[in-house]
Amino acid sequence: MWGTILNINSILWALSGTYFVYSTGIAILTWSGKQFLLGLLVFVFFSLAEVALAAIAEP
């Protein structure tokens, strides 16, 4: 069960990383920090969830 959740979170983590890169570019081009902070928070959340789920999942 935890393996399936970890696989889904891995996909969401990759998508959030892509969004973080996009929001960084937009923040540089438009000098707006709101979207950058949202991208950063989403990426950090899924990164922490990835670590927690990897610790919970049994090998």
Buried (B, 14 or more C-beta within 10 A) or exposed (E): EEEEEBEEBBEBBEEBBEBBEEBBEBBEEEEEEEBBEEBBEBBEEBBEBBEEBEEEBEE
